Amino acid sequence: MSKKLGFIGAGNMAKAMMGGIIRNEIIPCNEIIASDAYAPSLEAVKESLNIETTKSNIKVVEEAEVVVLSVKPQYYATVINEIKDSVKKNQIIVTIAPGQTLERLSSLFEKSVKIIRTMPNTPALVCEGITGVCHNELVSREELDYVCKILGGFGQVEVVPENLMDVVVSVSGSSPAYVYMFIEALADGAVADGMPRDKAYKFAAQAVMGSAKMVLDTKKHPGELKDMVCSPGGTTIEAVRVLEEKGFRSAIIECMKACVRKARGL
């Protein structure tokens, strides 16, 4: 039986993507197939998601309409070399690796292939991800909309020019790590002042989630929302003063620029 969706690579990101797609009834589990060289990963997705699994990348390509390459960037050349002769003209190849440009991907396939380049992030695990998307000229508007609908199964989707894809890596693909560090630091500060750690993590994480929701829901500039919290001569403006003194915003900007440089070098 042919499948609508196939994954080559069944690691954490692929599992998060498939889980959201199935839970939100975008594509049923019996129309998804995944392969992986690591047997425990295959067993985990088969048990938790009830999809078909195989050790053969070729089988995934032969059966799926849309094939997601969910392996690490350093394995792309090897995997594409293995599957390229099996890729059909009407298939869509979706990639999720940073640094793998449409031009490079096309050269690896050595033939005309419909390619959609994406960059999801780990909040896909809780269906709150955001995925940046770009595509080559062989992908039709209808095909792009179809893949965006699939990607919408685990969060929001934004189509961007390819020259911004490495920026997507820094601002959303990698940024959950920065946010987790911020939450950890907030909790450490609370613990230092006597709060039990479990409560500290809850207060910190909820404050970050609520603040992000205010940005999205109110559409107000983050600076305006910050000013709303900073009463004259109050506690918050004093804390903000220290963050500015320590180079908080500059550190974030510099870490993102480093992330983009690394992505462009992959």
Secondary structure by P-SEA (a helix, b strand, c coil): ccccbbbccccaaaaaaaaaaaaacccccccbbbbbccaaaaaaaaaaccccccccaaaaaacccbbbbcccccaaaaaaaaccccccccbbbbbccccccaaaaaaaacccccccccccccccccccbbbbbbbcccccaaaaaaaaaaaaccbbbbbbcccaaaaaaaacccaaaaaaaaaaaaaaaaaaacccaaaaaaaaaaaaaaaaaaaaaccccaaaaaaaacccccaaaaaaaaaaaaaaaaaaaaaaaaaaaaaaac
